[in-house]
Amino acid sequence: TEAGPVVNPDGVADTVTEQQTDQAMKKMAKVLKVKRGAGEAVQVDQLVTNPRSFSQFVENAFTLSFLIKDGEAGLEPSA
């Protein structure tokens, strides 16, 4: 039995999951941009909560964390 070809991790194409995360980030950033343009605040729970799927909630929170890290979103305490 022979081993498969040696692959450099930098040379591997984006996985489907990474592409889905990128799409989710773009959608969430768009929602935030529209709300910001209208002068509206967005509650974190409105942005990330999915009552039908805990795993989707986790993915949404993960996506939001990247937007915050990239400076596309921020958190402020509510009044």
C-alpha positions as CSV (number, residue, x, y, z in Angstrom):
1,T,0.0,0.0,0.0
2,E,1.4,3.4,-1.0
3,A,0.8,6.6,0.8
4,G,-1.0,9.4,-1.0
5,P,0.7,12.5,-2.3
6,V,2.3,14.9,0.1
7,V,0.1,18.0,0.4
8,N,1.2,21.4,1.7
9,P,-1.5,22.8,4.0
10,D,-1.1,26.2,2.4
11,G,-1.9,24.6,-1.0
12,V,-5.2,23.1,0.1
13,A,-8.3,24.9,-1.3
14,D,-10.9,26.3,1.1
15,T,-13.2,23.7,2.5
16,V,-16.9,23.9,2.2
17,T,-17.2,24.8,5.9
18,E,-14.8,27.7,5.4
19,Q,-16.7,28.9,2.4
20,Q,-20.0,28.7,4.4
21,T,-18.4,30.6,7.2
22,D,-17.3,33.3,4.8
23,Q,-20.8,33.5,3.4
24,A,-22.3,33.8,6.9
25,M,-19.9,36.6,7.7
26,K,-20.8,38.5,4.6
27,K,-24.5,38.1,5.4
28,M,-24.1,39.1,9.0
29,A,-21.9,42.1,8.0
30,K,-24.6,43.2,5.5
31,V,-27.3,43.1,8.2
32,L,-25.1,45.1,10.5
33,K,-24.3,47.7,7.8
34,V,-28.0,48.2,7.0
35,K,-29.0,48.5,10.6
36,R,-26.0,50.9,11.3
37,G,-27.0,53.0,8.2
38,A,-30.5,53.3,9.6
39,G,-29.2,54.3,13.0
40,E,-30.6,51.2,14.6
41,A,-28.9,49.1,17.3
42,V,-28.9,45.3,17.0
43,Q,-29.2,43.1,20.1
44,V,-26.7,40.3,20.1
45,D,-29.4,37.7,20.8
46,Q,-31.3,38.9,17.7
47,L,-28.3,38.4,15.6
48,V,-27.1,35.0,16.8
49,T,-30.0,33.1,18.4
50,N,-31.6,30.3,16.5
51,P,-34.3,28.7,18.7
52,R,-34.5,25.6,16.4
53,S,-30.7,24.8,16.4
54,F,-28.2,25.2,19.2
55,S,-25.4,24.4,16.7
56,Q,-26.5,27.2,14.5
57,F,-26.4,29.5,17.5
58,V,-22.8,28.5,18.2
59,E,-21.9,29.0,14.5
60,N,-23.5,32.5,14.5
61,A,-21.7,33.5,17.7
62,F,-18.4,32.3,16.2
63,T,-19.2,34.3,13.0
64,L,-19.9,37.4,15.1
65,S,-16.7,37.0,17.0
66,F,-14.8,37.1,13.7
67,L,-16.6,40.3,12.6
68,I,-15.7,41.9,16.0
69,K,-12.1,40.8,15.6
70,D,-12.0,42.3,12.1
71,G,-13.5,45.6,13.3
72,E,-16.8,45.1,11.3
73,A,-18.9,44.9,14.5
74,G,-18.6,45.9,18.1
75,L,-20.3,45.4,21.4
76,E,-21.7,48.0,23.7
77,P,-23.5,47.6,27.0
78,S,-27.2,48.2,26.7
79,A,-28.7,51.1,28.7
